[in-house]
Amino acid sequence: MPWVRCPTCPGSDLKWFRDLEEKEYGPAELAVLALFPEETPFRPAAYQRCTRGSCRRVQRKDRWKTGASLPEGL
Ligand SMILES: [Zn+2]
C-alpha cells in the first residue's frame, strides 16, 4: 500500500492509500471530474483512496493534488 500525502487529513505526515473499490468508481469519477474535467476519460486504476479514519479523499497515484472527496456514506 502506498504511503503518500493526503491534503484532507490533518497533519503533514503521510497516510496509507489503497486502490479504489468498484463501488467507488462512479462516485469518484463524478467528484474528480467536477474539479478536474481534464481528467476525462476517468481511469479508476490511476486513483487511490486514503484509508485514515473516515477520510474519503481520492487522488491520482502519480499526482496527489489531483483528487476530490467521495460523498458521505462511501
Ligand atoms: Zn486522508
N, CA, C, O and the ligand as a Tripos MOL2 file, in Angstrom:
@<TRIPOS>MOLECULE
protein
  297   295    75     0     0
PROTEIN
NO_CHARGES

@<TRIPOS>ATOM
      1 N           0.8510   -1.1910    0.0000 N.3       1 MET1
      2 CA          0.0000    0.0000    0.0000 C.3       1 MET1
      3 C           0.8860    1.2390    0.0000 C.2       1 MET1
      4 O           1.8460    1.3140    0.7680 O.2       1 MET1
      5 N           0.5740    2.2130   -0.8550 N.am      2 PRO2
      6 CA          1.3950    3.4250   -0.9070 C.3       2 PRO2
      7 C           1.2050    4.3120    0.3240 C.2       2 PRO2
      8 O           0.1360    4.3360    0.9340 O.2       2 PRO2
      9 N           2.2250    5.0100    0.6590 N.am      3 TRP3
     10 CA          2.3040    5.8750    1.8360 C.3       3 TRP3
     11 C           2.5460    7.2690    1.2960 C.2       3 TRP3
     12 O           3.6800    7.6390    0.9940 O.2       3 TRP3
     13 N           1.4670    8.0480    1.1740 N.am      4 VAL4
     14 CA          1.5860    9.3330    0.4860 C.3       4 VAL4
     15 C           0.8650   10.4520    1.2180 C.2       4 VAL4
     16 O           0.1870   10.2310    2.2220 O.2       4 VAL4
     17 N           1.0250   11.6360    0.7010 N.am      5 ARG5
     18 CA          0.4370   12.8110    1.3200 C.3       5 ARG5
     19 C          -1.0640   12.8750    1.0470 C.2       5 ARG5
     20 O          -1.5180   12.6180   -0.0680 O.2       5 ARG5
     21 N          -1.8370   13.2280    2.1000 N.am      6 CYS6
     22 CA         -3.2830   13.4530    1.9520 C.3       6 CYS6
     23 C          -3.5750   14.8850    2.3550 C.2       6 CYS6
     24 O          -3.3720   15.2490    3.5130 O.2       6 CYS6
     25 N          -4.0510   15.7120    1.4200 N.am      7 PRO7
     26 CA         -4.2990   17.1170    1.7500 C.3       7 PRO7
     27 C          -5.5470   17.3210    2.6010 C.2       7 PRO7
     28 O          -5.7530   18.4120    3.1340 O.2       7 PRO7
     29 N          -6.3840   16.2960    2.7400 N.am      8 THR8
     30 CA         -7.6220   16.4200    3.5040 C.3       8 THR8
     31 C          -7.4180   16.1020    4.9750 C.2       8 THR8
     32 O          -8.0380   16.7250    5.8360 O.2       8 THR8
     33 N          -6.5560   15.1390    5.2720 N.am      9 CYS9
     34 CA         -6.3170   14.7420    6.6530 C.3       9 CYS9
     35 C          -5.5190   15.8140    7.3850 C.2       9 CYS9
     36 O          -4.7090   16.5190    6.7830 O.2       9 CYS9
     37 N          -5.7540   15.9310    8.6820 N.am     10 PRO10
     38 CA         -4.9500   16.8770    9.4690 C.3      10 PRO10
     39 C          -3.5180   16.3850    9.5970 C.2      10 PRO10
     40 O          -3.2480   15.1850    9.5440 O.2      10 PRO10
     41 N          -2.6070   17.3330    9.7640 N.am     11 GLY11
     42 CA         -1.2040   16.9660    9.9510 C.3      11 GLY11
     43 C          -0.4790   16.8200    8.6400 C.2      11 GLY11
     44 O          -1.0920   16.6560    7.5850 O.2      11 GLY11
     45 N           0.8380   16.8800    8.7180 N.am     12 SER12
     46 CA          1.6230   16.8450    7.4870 C.3      12 SER12
     47 C           2.2420   15.4810    7.2530 C.2      12 SER12
     48 O           2.9680   15.2810    6.2800 O.2      12 SER12
     49 N           1.9500   14.5220    8.1620 N.am     13 ASP13
     50 CA          2.5210   13.1980    7.9810 C.3      13 ASP13
     51 C           1.8160   12.4940    6.8260 C.2      13 ASP13
     52 O           0.7380   12.9090    6.4000 O.2      13 ASP13
     53 N           2.4250   11.4430    6.3320 N.am     14 LEU14
     54 CA          1.8590   10.7230    5.1940 C.3      14 LEU14
     55 C           0.7970    9.7280    5.6660 C.2      14 LEU14
     56 O           0.7450    9.3690    6.8430 O.2      14 LEU14
     57 N          -0.0470    9.2900    4.7330 N.am     15 LYS15
     58 CA         -1.1280    8.3530    5.0560 C.3      15 LYS15
     59 C          -1.0940    7.1760    4.0930 C.2      15 LYS15
     60 O          -0.5530    7.2650    2.9910 O.2      15 LYS15
     61 N          -1.6890    6.0650    4.5410 N.am     16 TRP16
     62 CA         -1.7940    4.8950    3.6750 C.3      16 TRP16
     63 C          -2.9400    5.0710    2.7040 C.2      16 TRP16
     64 O          -4.0190    5.5260    3.0820 O.2      16 TRP16
     65 N          -2.7100    4.7150    1.4640 N.am     17 PHE17
     66 CA         -3.7510    4.7550    0.4380 C.3      17 PHE17
     67 C          -3.9290    3.3680   -0.1410 C.2      17 PHE17
     68 O          -3.0070    2.5540   -0.1210 O.2      17 PHE17
     69 N          -5.1210    3.1010   -0.6590 N.am     18 ARG18
     70 CA         -5.3970    1.8090   -1.3010 C.3      18 ARG18
     71 C          -6.0850    2.0380   -2.6340 C.2      18 ARG18
     72 O          -6.5780    3.1330   -2.9070 O.2      18 ARG18
     73 N          -6.1170    0.9990   -3.4680 N.am     19 ASP19
     74 CA         -6.8330    1.0820   -4.7400 C.3      19 ASP19
     75 C          -8.3260    1.2920   -4.4870 C.2      19 ASP19
     76 O          -8.8430    0.9210   -3.4330 O.2      19 ASP19
     77 N          -9.0070    1.8840   -5.4530 N.am     20 LEU20
     78 CA        -10.4470    2.0780   -5.3350 C.3      20 LEU20
     79 C         -11.1770    0.7450   -5.4330 C.2      20 LEU20
     80 O         -10.7450   -0.1730   -6.1310 O.2      20 LEU20
     81 N         -12.2980    0.6620   -4.7130 N.am     21 GLU21
     82 CA        -13.1840   -0.4930   -4.8710 C.3      21 GLU21
     83 C         -14.1600   -0.1600   -5.9890 C.2      21 GLU21
     84 O         -14.4090    1.0070   -6.2900 O.2      21 GLU21
     85 N         -14.7110   -1.2120   -6.6000 N.am     22 GLU22
     86 CA        -15.5630   -0.9960   -7.7640 C.3      22 GLU22
     87 C         -16.7480   -0.0830   -7.4740 C.2      22 GLU22
     88 O         -17.1330    0.7160   -8.3270 O.2      22 GLU22
     89 N         -17.3270   -0.1890   -6.2880 N.am     23 LYS23
     90 CA        -18.4860    0.6470   -5.9500 C.3      23 LYS23
     91 C         -18.0980    2.1160   -5.8470 C.2      23 LYS23
     92 O         -18.9690    2.9860   -5.8390 O.2      23 LYS23
     93 N         -16.8110    2.3990   -5.7700 N.am     24 GLU24
     94 CA        -16.3410    3.7820   -5.6460 C.3      24 GLU24
     95 C         -16.0200    4.4060   -6.9990 C.2      24 GLU24
     96 O         -15.8110    5.6160   -7.0900 O.2      24 GLU24
     97 N         -15.9790    3.5950   -8.0430 N.am     25 TYR25
     98 CA        -15.5860    4.1070   -9.3630 C.3      25 TYR25
     99 C         -16.4840    5.2670   -9.8200 C.2      25 TYR25
    100 O         -15.9940    6.3360  -10.1840 O.2      25 TYR25
    101 N         -17.7980    5.0410   -9.7960 N.am     26 GLY26
    102 CA        -18.7390    6.0510  -10.2840 C.3      26 GLY26
    103 C         -18.6820    7.3370   -9.4750 C.2      26 GLY26
    104 O         -18.5020    8.4170  -10.0380 O.2      26 GLY26
    105 N         -18.8340    7.2290   -8.1470 N.am     27 PRO27
    106 CA        -18.7650    8.4320   -7.3110 C.3      27 PRO27
    107 C         -17.4220    9.1450   -7.4150 C.2      27 PRO27
    108 O         -17.3680   10.3740   -7.3810 O.2      27 PRO27
    109 N         -16.3540    8.3950   -7.5400 N.am     28 ALA28
    110 CA        -15.0320    9.0300   -7.6670 C.3      28 ALA28
    111 C         -14.9480    9.7940   -8.9850 C.2      28 ALA28
    112 O         -14.4210   10.9060   -9.0320 O.2      28 ALA28
    113 N         -15.4600    9.2040  -10.0350 N.am     29 GLU29
    114 CA        -15.4340    9.8710  -11.3380 C.3      29 GLU29
    115 C         -16.1910   11.1960  -11.2790 C.2      29 GLU29
    116 O         -15.6930   12.2190  -11.7490 O.2      29 GLU29
    117 N         -17.3890   11.1790  -10.7040 N.am     30 LEU30
    118 CA        -18.1850   12.4040  -10.5990 C.3      30 LEU30
    119 C         -17.4530   13.4740   -9.7930 C.2      30 LEU30
    120 O         -17.3860   14.6350  -10.1960 O.2      30 LEU30
    121 N         -16.9100   13.0690   -8.6610 N.am     31 ALA31
    122 CA        -16.2670   14.0330   -7.7670 C.3      31 ALA31
    123 C         -15.0010   14.6150   -8.3990 C.2      31 ALA31
    124 O         -14.7590   15.8200   -8.3300 O.2      31 ALA31
    125 N         -14.2070   13.7530   -9.0070 N.am     32 VAL32
    126 CA        -12.9380   14.2270   -9.5740 C.3      32 VAL32
    127 C         -13.1790   15.0730  -10.8250 C.2      32 VAL32
    128 O         -12.5740   16.1330  -10.9840 O.2      32 VAL32
    129 N         -14.0550   14.6090  -11.7070 N.am     33 LEU33
    130 CA        -14.2620   15.3460  -12.9600 C.3      33 LEU33
    131 C         -14.9350   16.6960  -12.7360 C.2      33 LEU33
    132 O         -14.7930   17.6070  -13.5520 O.2      33 LEU33
    133 N         -15.6690   16.8250  -11.6260 N.am     34 ALA34
    134 CA        -16.2850   18.1200  -11.3150 C.3      34 ALA34
    135 C         -15.2010   19.1660  -11.0660 C.2      34 ALA34
    136 O         -15.3840   20.3470  -11.3610 O.2      34 ALA34
    137 N         -14.0730   18.7190  -10.5190 N.am     35 LEU35
    138 CA        -12.9820   19.6420  -10.2060 C.3      35 LEU35
    139 C         -11.9020   19.6480  -11.2810 C.2      35 LEU35
    140 O         -11.2530   20.6670  -11.5190 O.2      35 LEU35
    141 N         -11.7170   18.4940  -11.9280 N.am     36 PHE36
    142 CA        -10.6540   18.3470  -12.9220 C.3      36 PHE36
    143 C         -11.2120   17.7310  -14.2070 C.2      36 PHE36
    144 O         -10.9660   16.5590  -14.4950 O.2      36 PHE36
    145 N         -11.9600   18.5190  -14.9750 N.am     37 PRO37
    146 CA        -12.5860   17.9720  -16.1920 C.3      37 PRO37
    147 C         -11.5550   17.4360  -17.1870 C.2      37 PRO37
    148 O         -11.8770   16.6000  -18.0310 O.2      37 PRO37
    149 N         -10.3330   17.9130  -17.0840 N.am     38 GLU38
    150 CA         -9.2860   17.4420  -17.9980 C.3      38 GLU38
    151 C          -8.8990   15.9860  -17.7150 C.2      38 GLU38
    152 O          -8.1490   15.3890  -18.4870 O.2      38 GLU38
    153 N          -9.3990   15.4120  -16.6240 N.am     39 GLU39
    154 CA         -9.1100   14.0090  -16.2980 C.3      39 GLU39
    155 C         -10.0000   13.0330  -17.0820 C.2      39 GLU39
    156 O          -9.8950   11.8200  -16.9030 O.2      39 GLU39
    157 N         -10.8600   13.5530  -17.9350 N.am     40 THR40
    158 CA        -11.6920   12.7200  -18.7940 C.3      40 THR40
    159 C         -10.8400   12.1300  -19.9100 C.2      40 THR40
    160 O         -10.0510   12.8660  -20.5020 O.2      40 THR40
    161 N         -10.9540   10.8330  -20.2320 N.am     41 PRO41
    162 CA        -11.7910    9.8320  -19.5670 C.3      41 PRO41
    163 C         -11.1850    9.4000  -18.2280 C.2      41 PRO41
    164 O          -9.9730    9.2230  -18.1010 O.2      41 PRO41
    165 N         -12.0540    9.2390  -17.2450 N.am     42 PHE42
    166 CA        -11.6200    8.8920  -15.8920 C.3      42 PHE42
    167 C         -11.1180    7.4490  -15.8500 C.2      42 PHE42
    168 O         -11.7870    6.5380  -16.3370 O.2      42 PHE42
    169 N          -9.9500    7.2500  -15.2710 N.am     43 ARG43
    170 CA         -9.3910    5.8960  -15.1550 C.3      43 ARG43
    171 C          -9.2600    5.5320  -13.6780 C.2      43 ARG43
    172 O          -8.3230    5.9760  -13.0150 O.2      43 ARG43
    173 N         -10.1910    4.7270  -13.1540 N.am     44 PRO44
    174 CA        -10.1780    4.3950  -11.7220 C.3      44 PRO44
    175 C          -8.8510    3.8000  -11.2670 C.2      44 PRO44
    176 O          -8.4300    4.0200  -10.1310 O.2      44 PRO44
    177 N          -8.1920    3.0520  -12.1420 N.am     45 ALA45
    178 CA         -6.9380    2.3970  -11.7500 C.3      45 ALA45
    179 C          -5.8210    3.4000  -11.4950 C.2      45 ALA45
    180 O          -4.8110    3.0610  -10.8780 O.2      45 ALA45
    181 N          -5.9950    4.6270  -11.9620 N.am     46 ALA46
    182 CA         -4.9660    5.6440  -11.7660 C.3      46 ALA46
    183 C          -5.1460    6.3660  -10.4340 C.2      46 ALA46
    184 O          -4.3650    7.2520  -10.0840 O.2      46 ALA46
    185 N          -6.1860    5.9760   -9.6960 N.am     47 TYR47
    186 CA         -6.5230    6.6780   -8.4510 C.3      47 TYR47
    187 C          -6.4100    5.7690   -7.2400 C.2      47 TYR47
    188 O          -6.4430    4.5430   -7.3510 O.2      47 TYR47
    189 N          -6.2760    6.4000   -6.0830 N.am     48 GLN48
    190 CA         -6.2200    5.6510   -4.8340 C.3      48 GLN48
    191 C          -6.9650    6.4480   -3.7630 C.2      48 GLN48
    192 O          -7.2150    7.6460   -3.9000 O.2      48 GLN48
    193 N          -7.3100    5.7240   -2.6860 N.am     49 ARG49
    194 CA         -8.1030    6.3410   -1.6320 C.3      49 ARG49
    195 C          -7.3650    6.2900   -0.2960 C.2      49 ARG49
    196 O          -6.7040    5.3080    0.0390 O.2      49 ARG49
    197 N          -7.5030    7.3810    0.4510 N.am     50 CYS50
    198 CA         -6.9190    7.4550    1.7930 C.3      50 CYS50
    199 C          -7.6490    6.4750    2.7150 C.2      50 CYS50
    200 O          -8.8710    6.3480    2.6500 O.2      50 CYS50
    201 N          -6.9020    5.7920    3.5640 N.am     51 THR51
    202 CA         -7.5210    4.7980    4.4540 C.3      51 THR51
    203 C          -7.6280    5.2950    5.8880 C.2      51 THR51
    204 O          -8.0770    4.5510    6.7590 O.2      51 THR51
    205 N          -7.2290    6.5260    6.1530 N.am     52 ARG52
    206 CA         -7.2110    7.0030    7.5230 C.3      52 ARG52
    207 C          -8.6180    7.3800    8.0070 C.2      52 ARG52
    208 O          -9.3060    8.1890    7.3840 O.2      52 ARG52
    209 N          -9.0270    6.7810    9.1250 N.am     53 GLY53
    210 CA        -10.2870    7.1290    9.7710 C.3      53 GLY53
    211 C         -11.4420    7.1880    8.7950 C.2      53 GLY53
    212 O         -11.6750    6.2530    8.0290 O.2      53 GLY53
    213 N         -12.1660    8.3000    8.8290 N.am     54 SER54
    214 CA        -13.3340    8.4500    7.9640 C.3      54 SER54
    215 C         -13.0100    9.2840    6.7350 C.2      54 SER54
    216 O         -13.9230    9.7690    6.0670 O.2      54 SER54
    217 N         -11.7400    9.4610    6.4240 N.am     55 CYS55
    218 CA        -11.3320   10.2750    5.2820 C.3      55 CYS55
    219 C         -11.8690    9.6580    3.9890 C.2      55 CYS55
    220 O         -11.8200    8.4400    3.8140 O.2      55 CYS55
    221 N         -12.3800   10.4980    3.0830 N.am     56 ARG56
    222 CA        -12.9310    9.9990    1.8180 C.3      56 ARG56
    223 C         -12.1580   10.5530    0.6230 C.2      56 ARG56
    224 O         -12.6860   10.6240   -0.4860 O.2      56 ARG56
    225 N         -10.9270   10.9380    0.8510 N.am     57 ARG57
    226 CA        -10.1060   11.5280   -0.1980 C.3      57 ARG57
    227 C          -9.6870   10.4730   -1.2360 C.2      57 ARG57
    228 O          -9.2000    9.3920   -0.9050 O.2      57 ARG57
    229 N          -9.9030   10.8430   -2.5080 N.am     58 VAL58
    230 CA         -9.4640   10.0250   -3.6390 C.3      58 VAL58
    231 C          -8.5560   10.9170   -4.4730 C.2      58 VAL58
    232 O          -8.9020   12.0620   -4.7640 O.2      58 VAL58
    233 N          -7.4020   10.3990   -4.8570 N.am     59 GLN59
    234 CA         -6.4860   11.2300   -5.6380 C.3      59 GLN59
    235 C          -5.6340   10.3730   -6.5620 C.2      59 GLN59
    236 O          -5.5180    9.1600   -6.3890 O.2      59 GLN59
    237 N          -5.0460   11.0340   -7.5380 N.am     60 ARG60
    238 CA         -4.2100   10.3100   -8.5000 C.3      60 ARG60
    239 C          -2.9840    9.7240   -7.8220 C.2      60 ARG60
    240 O          -2.4080   10.3320   -6.9200 O.2      60 ARG60
    241 N          -2.5940    8.5430   -8.2660 N.am     61 LYS61
    242 CA         -1.4290    7.8780   -7.6860 C.3      61 LYS61
    243 C          -0.1550    8.6520   -7.9970 C.2      61 LYS61
    244 O           0.7870    8.6570   -7.2040 O.2      61 LYS61
    245 N          -0.1330    9.3020   -9.1520 N.am     62 ASP62
    246 CA          1.0940    9.9900   -9.5550 C.3      62 ASP62
    247 C           1.0280   11.5000   -9.3290 C.2      62 ASP62
    248 O           1.9510   12.2240   -9.7010 O.2      62 ASP62
    249 N          -0.0730   11.9830   -8.7150 N.am     63 ARG63
    250 CA         -0.1930   13.4360   -8.5270 C.3      63 ARG63
    251 C          -1.2250   13.6890   -7.4360 C.2      63 ARG63
    252 O          -2.4220   13.7770   -7.7120 O.2      63 ARG63
    253 N          -0.7610   13.8050   -6.2070 N.am     64 TRP64
    254 CA         -1.6950   13.8650   -5.0760 C.3      64 TRP64
    255 C          -2.6090   15.0790   -5.1070 C.2      64 TRP64
    256 O          -3.6720   15.0640   -4.4860 O.2      64 TRP64
    257 N          -2.2110   16.1390   -5.8230 N.am     65 LYS65
    258 CA         -3.0520   17.3370   -5.8420 C.3      65 LYS65
    259 C          -4.3030   17.1560   -6.6880 C.2      65 LYS65
    260 O          -5.2700   17.9020   -6.5310 O.2      65 LYS65
    261 N          -4.2950   16.1780   -7.5810 N.am     66 THR66
    262 CA         -5.4570   15.9330   -8.4350 C.3      66 THR66
    263 C          -6.3440   14.9060   -7.7560 C.2      66 THR66
    264 O          -6.0770   13.7050   -7.7930 O.2      66 THR66
    265 N          -7.4160   15.4080   -7.1280 N.am     67 GLY67
    266 CA         -8.2920   14.4980   -6.4100 C.3      67 GLY67
    267 C          -9.4860   15.2200   -5.8420 C.2      67 GLY67
    268 O          -9.6490   16.4250   -6.0350 O.2      67 GLY67
    269 N         -10.3270   14.4720   -5.1330 N.am     68 ALA68
    270 CA        -11.5510   15.0220   -4.5770 C.3      68 ALA68
    271 C         -12.0140   14.1070   -3.4460 C.2      68 ALA68
    272 O         -11.4040   13.0710   -3.1830 O.2      68 ALA68
    273 N         -13.0950   14.5020   -2.7850 N.am     69 SER69
    274 CA        -13.6380   13.6630   -1.7110 C.3      69 SER69
    275 C         -14.8760   12.9290   -2.1940 C.2      69 SER69
    276 O         -15.7350   13.5130   -2.8550 O.2      69 SER69
    277 N         -14.9640   11.6490   -1.8620 N.am     70 LEU70
    278 CA        -16.1600   10.8740   -2.1570 C.3      70 LEU70
    279 C         -17.2980   11.4050   -1.3100 C.2      70 LEU70
    280 O         -17.0630   11.9950   -0.2550 O.2      70 LEU70
    281 N         -18.5480   11.2000   -1.7630 N.am     71 PRO71
    282 CA        -19.6780   11.6510   -0.9450 C.3      71 PRO71
    283 C         -19.7660   10.8550    0.3630 C.2      71 PRO71
    284 O         -19.2130    9.7610    0.4810 O.2      71 PRO71
    285 N         -20.4680   11.4270    1.3340 N.am     72 GLU72
    286 CA        -20.6520   10.7410    2.6060 C.3      72 GLU72
    287 C         -21.3320    9.4090    2.3770 C.2      72 GLU72
    288 O         -22.1570    9.2690    1.4750 O.2      72 GLU72
    289 N         -20.9850    8.4380    3.1900 N.am     73 GLY73
    290 CA        -21.5970    7.1250    3.0670 C.3      73 GLY73
    291 C         -20.7230    6.1340    2.3290 C.2      73 GLY73
    292 O         -20.9890    4.9330    2.3500 O.2      73 GLY73
    293 N         -19.6820    6.6270    1.6760 N.am     74 LEU74
    294 CA        -18.7710    5.7160    0.9890 C.3      74 LEU74
    295 C         -17.4580    5.5680    1.7610 C.2      74 LEU74
    296 O         -16.5670    4.8360    1.3290 O.2      74 LEU74
    297 ZN         -6.9360   11.3740    4.2120 Zn       75 ZN75
@<TRIPOS>BOND
     1     1     2 1
     2     2     3 1
     3     3     4 2
     4     3     5 am
     5     5     6 1
     6     6     7 1
     7     7     8 2
     8     7     9 am
     9     9    10 1
    10    10    11 1
    11    11    12 2
    12    11    13 am
    13    13    14 1
    14    14    15 1
    15    15    16 2
    16    15    17 am
    17    17    18 1
    18    18    19 1
    19    19    20 2
    20    19    21 am
    21    21    22 1
    22    22    23 1
    23    23    24 2
    24    23    25 am
    25    25    26 1
    26    26    27 1
    27    27    28 2
    28    27    29 am
    29    29    30 1
    30    30    31 1
    31    31    32 2
    32    31    33 am
    33    33    34 1
    34    34    35 1
    35    35    36 2
    36    35    37 am
    37    37    38 1
    38    38    39 1
    39    39    40 2
    40    39    41 am
    41    41    42 1
    42    42    43 1
    43    43    44 2
    44    43    45 am
    45    45    46 1
    46    46    47 1
    47    47    48 2
    48    47    49 am
    49    49    50 1
    50    50    51 1
    51    51    52 2
    52    51    53 am
    53    53    54 1
    54    54    55 1
    55    55    56 2
    56    55    57 am
    57    57    58 1
    58    58    59 1
    59    59    60 2
    60    59    61 am
    61    61    62 1
    62    62    63 1
    63    63    64 2
    64    63    65 am
    65    65    66 1
    66    66    67 1
    67    67    68 2
    68    67    69 am
    69    69    70 1
    70    70    71 1
    71    71    72 2
    72    71    73 am
    73    73    74 1
    74    74    75 1
    75    75    76 2
    76    75    77 am
    77    77    78 1
    78    78    79 1
    79    79    80 2
    80    79    81 am
    81    81    82 1
    82    82    83 1
    83    83    84 2
    84    83    85 am
    85    85    86 1
    86    86    87 1
    87    87    88 2
    88    87    89 am
    89    89    90 1
    90    90    91 1
    91    91    92 2
    92    91    93 am
    93    93    94 1
    94    94    95 1
    95    95    96 2
    96    95    97 am
    97    97    98 1
    98    98    99 1
    99    99   100 2
   100    99   101 am
   101   101   102 1
   102   102   103 1
   103   103   104 2
   104   103   105 am
   105   105   106 1
   106   106   107 1
   107   107   108 2
   108   107   109 am
   109   109   110 1
   110   110   111 1
   111   111   112 2
   112   111   113 am
   113   113   114 1
   114   114   115 1
   115   115   116 2
   116   115   117 am
   117   117   118 1
   118   118   119 1
   119   119   120 2
   120   119   121 am
   121   121   122 1
   122   122   123 1
   123   123   124 2
   124   123   125 am
   125   125   126 1
   126   126   127 1
   127   127   128 2
   128   127   129 am
   129   129   130 1
   130   130   131 1
   131   131   132 2
   132   131   133 am
   133   133   134 1
   134   134   135 1
   135   135   136 2
   136   135   137 am
   137   137   138 1
   138   138   139 1
   139   139   140 2
   140   139   141 am
   141   141   142 1
   142   142   143 1
   143   143   144 2
   144   143   145 am
   145   145   146 1
   146   146   147 1
   147   147   148 2
   148   147   149 am
   149   149   150 1
   150   150   151 1
   151   151   152 2
   152   151   153 am
   153   153   154 1
   154   154   155 1
   155   155   156 2
   156   155   157 am
   157   157   158 1
   158   158   159 1
   159   159   160 2
   160   159   161 am
   161   161   162 1
   162   162   163 1
   163   163   164 2
   164   163   165 am
   165   165   166 1
   166   166   167 1
   167   167   168 2
   168   167   169 am
   169   169   170 1
   170   170   171 1
   171   171   172 2
   172   171   173 am
   173   173   174 1
   174   174   175 1
   175   175   176 2
   176   175   177 am
   177   177   178 1
   178   178   179 1
   179   179   180 2
   180   179   181 am
   181   181   182 1
   182   182   183 1
   183   183   184 2
   184   183   185 am
   185   185   186 1
   186   186   187 1
   187   187   188 2
   188   187   189 am
   189   189   190 1
   190   190   191 1
   191   191   192 2
   192   191   193 am
   193   193   194 1
   194   194   195 1
   195   195   196 2
   196   195   197 am
   197   197   198 1
   198   198   199 1
   199   199   200 2
   200   199   201 am
   201   201   202 1
   202   202   203 1
   203   203   204 2
   204   203   205 am
   205   205   206 1
   206   206   207 1
   207   207   208 2
   208   207   209 am
   209   209   210 1
   210   210   211 1
   211   211   212 2
   212   211   213 am
   213   213   214 1
   214   214   215 1
   215   215   216 2
   216   215   217 am
   217   217   218 1
   218   218   219 1
   219   219   220 2
   220   219   221 am
   221   221   222 1
   222   222   223 1
   223   223   224 2
   224   223   225 am
   225   225   226 1
   226   226   227 1
   227   227   228 2
   228   227   229 am
   229   229   230 1
   230   230   231 1
   231   231   232 2
   232   231   233 am
   233   233   234 1
   234   234   235 1
   235   235   236 2
   236   235   237 am
   237   237   238 1
   238   238   239 1
   239   239   240 2
   240   239   241 am
   241   241   242 1
   242   242   243 1
   243   243   244 2
   244   243   245 am
   245   245   246 1
   246   246   247 1
   247   247   248 2
   248   247   249 am
   249   249   250 1
   250   250   251 1
   251   251   252 2
   252   251   253 am
   253   253   254 1
   254   254   255 1
   255   255   256 2
   256   255   257 am
   257   257   258 1
   258   258   259 1
   259   259   260 2
   260   259   261 am
   261   261   262 1
   262   262   263 1
   263   263   264 2
   264   263   265 am
   265   265   266 1
   266   266   267 1
   267   267   268 2
   268   267   269 am
   269   269   270 1
   270   270   271 1
   271   271   272 2
   272   271   273 am
   273   273   274 1
   274   274   275 1
   275   275   276 2
   276   275   277 am
   277   277   278 1
   278   278   279 1
   279   279   280 2
   280   279   281 am
   281   281   282 1
   282   282   283 1
   283   283   284 2
   284   283   285 am
   285   285   286 1
   286   286   287 1
   287   287   288 2
   288   287   289 am
   289   289   290 1
   290   290   291 1
   291   291   292 2
   292   291   293 am
   293   293   294 1
   294   294   295 1
   295   295   296 2
@<TRIPOS>SUBSTRUCTURE
     1 MET1         2 RESIDUE 1 A MET
     2 PRO2         6 RESIDUE 1 A PRO
     3 TRP3        10 RESIDUE 1 A TRP
     4 VAL4        14 RESIDUE 1 A VAL
     5 ARG5        18 RESIDUE 1 A ARG
     6 CYS6        22 RESIDUE 1 A CYS
     7 PRO7        26 RESIDUE 1 A PRO
     8 THR8        30 RESIDUE 1 A THR
     9 CYS9        34 RESIDUE 1 A CYS
    10 PRO10       38 RESIDUE 1 A PRO
    11 GLY11       42 RESIDUE 1 A GLY
    12 SER12       46 RESIDUE 1 A SER
    13 ASP13       50 RESIDUE 1 A ASP
    14 LEU14       54 RESIDUE 1 A LEU
    15 LYS15       58 RESIDUE 1 A LYS
    16 TRP16       62 RESIDUE 1 A TRP
    17 PHE17       66 RESIDUE 1 A PHE
    18 ARG18       70 RESIDUE 1 A ARG
    19 ASP19       74 RESIDUE 1 A ASP
    20 LEU20       78 RESIDUE 1 A LEU
    21 GLU21       82 RESIDUE 1 A GLU
    22 GLU22       86 RESIDUE 1 A GLU
    23 LYS23       90 RESIDUE 1 A LYS
    24 GLU24       94 RESIDUE 1 A GLU
    25 TYR25       98 RESIDUE 1 A TYR
    26 GLY26      102 RESIDUE 1 A GLY
    27 PRO27      106 RESIDUE 1 A PRO
    28 ALA28      110 RESIDUE 1 A ALA
    29 GLU29      114 RESIDUE 1 A GLU
    30 LEU30      118 RESIDUE 1 A LEU
    31 ALA31      122 RESIDUE 1 A ALA
    32 VAL32      126 RESIDUE 1 A VAL
    33 LEU33      130 RESIDUE 1 A LEU
    34 ALA34      134 RESIDUE 1 A ALA
    35 LEU35      138 RESIDUE 1 A LEU
    36 PHE36      142 RESIDUE 1 A PHE
    37 PRO37      146 RESIDUE 1 A PRO
    38 GLU38      150 RESIDUE 1 A GLU
    39 GLU39      154 RESIDUE 1 A GLU
    40 THR40      158 RESIDUE 1 A THR
    41 PRO41      162 RESIDUE 1 A PRO
    42 PHE42      166 RESIDUE 1 A PHE
    43 ARG43      170 RESIDUE 1 A ARG
    44 PRO44      174 RESIDUE 1 A PRO
    45 ALA45      178 RESIDUE 1 A ALA
    46 ALA46      182 RESIDUE 1 A ALA
    47 TYR47      186 RESIDUE 1 A TYR
    48 GLN48      190 RESIDUE 1 A GLN
    49 ARG49      194 RESIDUE 1 A ARG
    50 CYS50      198 RESIDUE 1 A CYS
    51 THR51      202 RESIDUE 1 A THR
    52 ARG52      206 RESIDUE 1 A ARG
    53 GLY53      210 RESIDUE 1 A GLY
    54 SER54      214 RESIDUE 1 A SER
    55 CYS55      218 RESIDUE 1 A CYS
    56 ARG56      222 RESIDUE 1 A ARG
    57 ARG57      226 RESIDUE 1 A ARG
    58 VAL58      230 RESIDUE 1 A VAL
    59 GLN59      234 RESIDUE 1 A GLN
    60 ARG60      238 RESIDUE 1 A ARG
    61 LYS61      242 RESIDUE 1 A LYS
    62 ASP62      246 RESIDUE 1 A ASP
    63 ARG63      250 RESIDUE 1 A ARG
    64 TRP64      254 RESIDUE 1 A TRP
    65 LYS65      258 RESIDUE 1 A LYS
    66 THR66      262 RESIDUE 1 A THR
    67 GLY67      266 RESIDUE 1 A GLY
    68 ALA68      270 RESIDUE 1 A ALA
    69 SER69      274 RESIDUE 1 A SER
    70 LEU70      278 RESIDUE 1 A LEU
    71 PRO71      282 RESIDUE 1 A PRO
    72 GLU72      286 RESIDUE 1 A GLU
    73 GLY73      290 RESIDUE 1 A GLY
    74 LEU74      294 RESIDUE 1 A LEU
    75 ZN75       297 GROUP 0 **** ****
